[in-house]
Amino acid sequence: MTSDVPSGILYLVSTPIGNLEDISPRAISVLSGVGLIAAEDTRTSSVLLRHYDIHTPLISYYSYNEERRTPELIRKLASGMSVALISDAGTPGISDPAYRVVRAALDESIDVIPVPGPAAFLSALVVSGLPSEHFAFEGFLPVKKGRRTALERLRSERATIILYESPHRLLRTLKELRESLGDRESAVARELTKKFEEVRRGHLSSHIEHFTTKAPRGEFVLIVRGKSPQRET
């Protein structure tokens, strides 16, 4: 596939969160036409690129090398090369590195263009059955420092709360949410768009009971109803 991609532009390209068919023709065109793709994990991204017969060179760009890698990408952009930034899944910058290179590009008057597509938290929100007019996306809770403070802050949040969580911390987080927020209505989504996709709806206690007897597997999105005015004291 050929593409007329302008030079010297940083593209933030959204990629599938599971099902490889969930990618736009524009995203495929941009990934085929840029001079370089900066990927969170080149091994993961290679699966997608092979699927669509994309042969653009890959380099890694993730949390542990972004400080070192950012100046290198800026030099390439400044020289006229266009670069696409992608994460393992979903939209770059949502609980994945992107801010540092975006800020650096803007500081150098380099154009930054989004190529929209999937985001796991939005997919989970719209199928949760919980209010979606206002929501607070929190990403991952702090593992240690600041965790209790974050939970206390969420107690008074009126918008629907959205969290990401890994399987080995899921039960801990569900229990702490119930303790801090009460037994609120919620949804737990895992493996969205994949073969074993599952969305459980109910109160936090029901999810705790379920995952106490069934080991959590996959990546999770938690949707929790915000504080209602009736709960004011």
C-alpha positions in Angstrom: 0.0 0.0 0.0 1.3 3.4 -0.9 0.6 6.6 1.0 1.2 10.3 0.4 2.2 11.2 4.0 3.4 14.7 4.5 7.0 15.1 5.8 8.0 16.1 9.3 4.8 15.2 11.2 4.3 13.2 14.4 1.2 11.0 14.1 -0.4 9.5 17.1 -2.0 6.4 15.6 -4.6 4.3 17.5 -4.4 0.6 17.0 -6.7 -2.3 17.8 -7.3 -3.2 21.5 -7.7 -6.9 20.5 -9.4 -7.7 17.2 -7.0 -6.8 14.5 -9.8 -5.8 12.2 -10.5 -2.8 14.4 -8.2 -0.4 12.6 -9.1 2.3 10.2 -7.9 2.5 6.5 -6.3 5.9 7.4 -4.3 4.3 10.2 -3.0 1.6 7.8 -2.2 4.3 5.2 -0.2 6.4 7.7 1.7 3.4 9.2 2.6 2.4 5.7 3.7 5.9 4.6 5.7 7.3 7.5 9.5 6.8 7.7 9.5 5.3 11.1 7.1 3.8 13.7 7.9 4.2 17.4 6.2 1.4 19.2 5.7 0.6 22.9 6.7 -3.0 22.2 8.1 -3.8 18.8 7.3 -7.5 19.2 3.6 -6.8 19.9 3.3 -4.3 17.1 5.1 -6.5 14.6 2.1 -8.9 14.7 -0.2 -6.1 13.6 2.2 -4.8 10.9 2.7 -8.3 9.5 -1.1 -8.8 9.4 -1.4 -5.7 7.1 1.8 -6.2 5.2 3.4 -3.0 6.5 7.1 -2.9 6.3 7.9 0.5 7.9 11.0 0.3 10.2 10.2 0.0 13.9 12.0 1.3 17.1 10.9 1.0 20.7 9.4 3.9 22.7 8.2 3.0 26.2 8.3 4.3 29.7 11.9 3.3 30.4 13.5 4.7 27.3 11.2 7.7 26.4 13.5 10.3 28.0 16.5 9.0 25.9 14.4 8.3 22.8 12.5 11.6 22.6 15.4 13.8 21.4 16.2 11.2 18.7 12.7 11.2 17.4 12.6 15.0 17.5 15.8 15.1 15.4 14.3 12.8 12.8 11.1 14.9 12.7 13.0 18.1 12.4 15.0 16.6 9.5 11.7 16.0 7.6 10.9 12.4 8.5 7.4 11.7 9.5 7.0 9.4 12.5 4.0 7.4 13.8 3.8 6.7 17.5 1.7 3.6 18.6 1.1 1.7 21.8 0.6 -2.0 22.3 -3.1 -1.4 22.0 -5.5 1.5 21.8 -4.7 5.2 21.7 -1.1 6.4 22.5 -1.0 8.7 25.6 -3.8 6.9 27.4 -1.9 5.1 30.3 1.0 4.8 27.8 3.9 7.0 26.9 3.3 9.9 24.5 3.1 13.2 26.5 6.9 13.7 26.5 7.5 13.4 22.8 4.3 15.3 22.0 5.3 18.2 24.2 8.8 18.2 22.8 7.4 18.2 19.2 5.1 21.1 19.9 8.0 23.1 21.5 9.9 22.7 18.2 6.8 23.7 16.2 6.4 20.2 14.8 2.9 19.3 13.8 1.2 16.6 15.9 -1.8 14.8 14.3 -4.0 12.2 15.8 -5.3 9.2 13.8 -8.2 8.2 16.0 -9.4 4.7 16.8 -10.1 2.3 19.7 -9.6 3.0 23.4 -10.4 0.3 25.9 -11.8 2.6 28.5 -14.4 4.1 26.1 -15.5 0.7 24.8 -16.0 -0.5 28.4 -17.8 2.6 29.4 -20.4 2.5 26.7 -21.3 -1.1 27.3 -21.3 -0.9 31.1 -24.8 0.3 31.5 -23.6 3.1 33.8 -24.0 6.9 33.1 -21.6 8.1 30.4 -22.4 11.8 30.2 -19.7 12.6 32.7 -16.8 10.3 33.6 -13.4 10.4 35.3 -10.7 8.3 33.7 -8.1 7.5 36.4 -6.0 4.9 34.5 -4.1 2.7 36.9 -4.3 3.5 40.7 -0.9 4.0 42.3 0.5 0.7 43.4 1.9 2.0 46.7 2.6 5.7 47.4 -0.6 7.8 46.9 -2.9 4.9 46.6 -5.0 5.6 49.7 -5.2 9.3 48.8 -6.4 8.4 45.3 -9.1 6.2 46.8 -10.2 8.8 49.3 -10.5 11.4 46.4 -12.6 9.0 44.4 -15.1 8.7 47.3 -16.5 12.1 46.5 -16.3 11.8 42.6 -19.8 12.2 41.1 -18.8 11.3 37.6 -18.6 7.6 36.5 -15.2 6.3 37.5 -13.0 4.4 35.1 -9.9 2.4 36.1 -7.5 0.1 34.4 -6.2 -2.9 36.4 -3.9 -5.9 35.9 -5.1 -9.4 36.8 -2.8 -9.9 39.8 -4.1 -6.7 41.5 -7.8 -6.9 40.4 -9.1 -8.4 43.7 -7.2 -6.0 45.8 -8.5 -3.1 43.9 -12.1 -4.3 44.0 -11.9 -4.8 47.7 -10.4 -1.4 48.4 -13.0 0.3 46.2 -15.8 -1.4 48.1 -14.2 -0.4 51.4 -13.6 3.2 50.4 -16.6 3.9 48.1 -19.2 1.4 49.4 -20.8 -1.4 47.5 -21.5 0.6 44.4 -22.9 -0.5 41.0 -20.1 -1.3 38.7 -18.9 -3.2 35.6 -15.8 -5.2 35.0 -14.7 -5.7 31.4 -11.8 -7.9 30.3 -10.3 -8.9 27.0 -12.5 -6.5 25.0 -12.9 -7.4 21.3 -11.0 -10.7 21.8 -12.3 -14.2 21.7 -12.9 -14.4 25.5 -14.4 -11.0 25.9 -16.4 -10.6 29.1 -18.3 -7.8 30.7 -19.7 -8.4 34.2 -22.3 -6.0 35.6 -23.3 -5.8 39.2 -22.2 -4.4 42.6 -18.5 -4.5 43.7 -19.3 -7.3 46.1 -20.5 -9.6 43.3 -17.3 -9.1 41.4 -15.2 -9.8 44.5 -17.1 -13.0 45.0 -16.8 -14.0 41.3 -13.0 -13.4 41.1 -12.3 -15.0 44.4 -13.4 -18.3 43.0 -12.3 -17.7 39.4 -8.7 -16.5 38.8 -8.6 -13.2 36.9 -7.1 -13.4 33.5 -6.5 -10.7 30.9 -6.4 -6.9 31.1 -9.3 -5.3 33.0 -11.3 -2.1 32.8 -13.3 -1.2 35.9 -16.4 1.1 35.7 -17.8 2.3 39.0 -20.9 4.5 39.5 -20.0 7.9 40.9 -21.3 9.3 44.1 -25.0 10.3 43.9 -26.3 13.6 45.5 -28.5 11.4 47.7 -25.4 10.1 49.4 -24.3 13.5 50.6 -24.0 13.9 54.4 
